[in-house]
Amino acid sequence: MAEYSFEILGKKVSEPMRKLETFPAPEHVKKVVLDCDEVTSLCPVTGQPDWETVRIEFEPDKFCIESKSLKLYLWSFREEGAFCESLSARIAQDIFDVCKPRWVKVTVAQKARGGIAITAESRIPDLEQGAGA
């Protein structure tokens, strides 16, 4: 088994972190899908809690996202005010910046509050630029 140098994986961590760790993408992996239905954030106006499901899809180039670091990263939004749409865009940009995939698509589905559910999708690069999921 290959040796990797992780700062988070294999360590006791008891607080959220905004650090995403990566590992070399295995050969022939064309698409990675990560789903989490335990994401929470706050409404940036009212401070009320929002519950989201986050789906991250990407085509790796050289790196994949390590899942424990992703869990702690998503946890970091718990006390942060963010609209569903901006949360989708922020996560997509952070994934793109860290692992430089060929493309990334992030879908955030916010559970209904006040009778309204919201789903927002962000893609980098944008489909109009020729990449796709």
C-alpha positions in Angstrom: 0.0 0.0 0.0 1.3 3.5 -0.9 2.4 5.9 1.8 0.7 9.2 2.0 1.3 12.2 4.2 -2.0 13.3 5.6 -2.4 15.9 8.3 -6.0 14.9 9.2 -6.6 11.2 8.2 -5.5 8.9 11.1 -5.4 11.8 13.6 -7.9 12.7 16.3 -9.7 15.8 15.2 -12.6 17.2 17.2 -13.3 20.5 15.4 -14.2 21.6 11.9 -11.4 22.5 9.5 -11.3 24.4 6.2 -8.5 22.2 4.9 -9.1 19.7 2.1 -6.5 17.0 1.6 -5.9 15.1 -1.5 -4.3 11.9 -2.7 -3.1 10.8 -6.2 -6.0 9.8 -8.4 -6.0 6.1 -9.4 -5.5 5.5 -13.1 -8.7 5.1 -15.1 -11.0 6.8 -12.6 -13.3 9.0 -14.7 -15.8 10.3 -12.1 -15.9 10.6 -8.4 -19.2 11.3 -6.5 -19.3 12.3 -2.9 -22.6 12.7 -1.1 -23.3 14.1 2.4 -26.7 14.6 3.9 -25.4 16.0 7.3 -24.4 19.5 6.3 -25.7 22.5 8.2 -25.3 26.2 7.9 -27.1 29.4 9.1 -29.3 31.7 7.2 -27.1 34.8 6.7 -30.0 37.1 7.5 -32.0 35.5 10.3 -29.4 33.2 11.8 -31.8 30.3 11.6 -30.3 26.9 10.9 -30.5 25.3 7.4 -29.9 21.7 6.6 -28.4 20.7 3.3 -27.5 17.7 1.3 -24.3 18.2 -0.7 -23.4 16.2 -3.8 -19.9 16.7 -5.3 -19.1 15.2 -8.7 -15.8 15.6 -10.4 -13.5 14.1 -13.0 -10.0 13.8 -11.4 -7.0 14.9 -13.3 -4.2 14.1 -10.8 -5.9 14.2 -7.4 -8.9 13.0 -5.4 -10.4 14.5 -2.3 -9.8 12.6 1.0 -13.2 12.0 2.6 -12.3 12.7 6.3 -11.0 16.1 5.4 -14.1 16.7 3.3 -16.3 15.8 6.3 -14.5 18.3 8.5 -14.6 20.9 5.8 -18.3 20.6 5.4 -18.7 20.7 9.2 -17.0 24.1 9.1 -20.1 25.7 7.6 -22.2 24.9 10.7 -21.8 28.3 12.3 -21.4 30.3 9.1 -24.1 32.3 7.4 -24.5 31.3 3.7 -27.2 31.3 1.1 -27.7 27.9 -0.5 -26.5 29.3 -3.9 -23.3 30.8 -2.4 -22.6 27.6 -0.5 -22.7 25.6 -3.8 -20.4 28.1 -5.5 -17.9 28.2 -2.6 -17.6 24.4 -2.3 -17.2 24.0 -6.1 -14.4 26.7 -6.1 -12.6 25.2 -3.1 -12.7 21.7 -4.6 -11.5 23.1 -8.0 -8.7 25.0 -6.3 -7.4 22.1 -4.2 -7.5 19.1 -6.6 -7.6 20.8 -10.0 -10.1 18.4 -11.6 -11.0 18.5 -15.3 -14.5 19.6 -14.0 -16.4 19.8 -10.8 -20.2 20.0 -10.2 -21.6 20.7 -6.7 -25.3 20.5 -6.0 -26.6 21.8 -2.7 -30.2 20.8 -1.8 -31.5 22.8 1.2 -34.3 21.2 3.1 -37.5 23.0 3.2 -37.8 25.9 5.7 -40.9 28.0 5.6 -42.3 25.6 3.0 -39.5 26.4 0.5 -36.8 23.9 -0.5 -33.9 25.2 -2.6 -31.4 23.4 -4.9 -28.4 25.2 -6.3 -25.8 23.8 -8.7 -22.4 25.2 -9.5 -20.0 23.9 -12.2 -16.4 24.7 -12.9 -15.5 25.2 -15.6 -19.0 26.2 -16.8 -20.6 24.0 -19.4 -20.6 26.9 -21.9 -16.8 26.6 -21.8 -16.8 23.1 -23.1 -16.5 20.9 -20.0 -19.4 18.7 -18.8 -20.7 16.3 -16.4 
